Amino acid sequence: MGLILIPLSGVLTYADEEPEVYSHHLTAEELKEIRKRSDILALDKIIAHINLGKMDRILEVELLKYSDAFVYEVQILKSNGMVVNSFHDGKTGQHIPQLQED
């Protein structure tokens, strides 16, 4: 059975009592270095991985660092008026459903 990550106010904890993993927003210097090393996909490639409906709109995108992994958090306004957050691996663009917020 795999571990389940649960987001709690910017802190991820493992459901089976593993040590906590902290996330933080990146500084301009960190972002510059990350882009230089090509550790993340360009934003347009991340957006290509998101299943947007015809009337859905992206409101905000944040790049976060969880331990040694980079994660894009994409805030989407759905056509039904709901706002949802979608999380994607910064290197591959793959959706990370374990980080979905309720």
Number of C-alpha atoms within 10 A of each C-alpha: 3 6 12 13 18 16 18 10 8 14 14 19 18 14 13 10 8 9 10 13 15 15 19 12 13 15 8 9 8 11 16 12 11 14 12 10 9 11 15 22 16 13 13 8 13 22 16 10 13 17 10 15 9 8 9 16 14 16 12 11 17 13 20 20 16 16 12 8 13 21 24 26 20 20 17 20 18 16 13 8 9 9 15 15 18 19 25 22 19 23 16 15 21 15 19 14 11 12 18 15 12 6
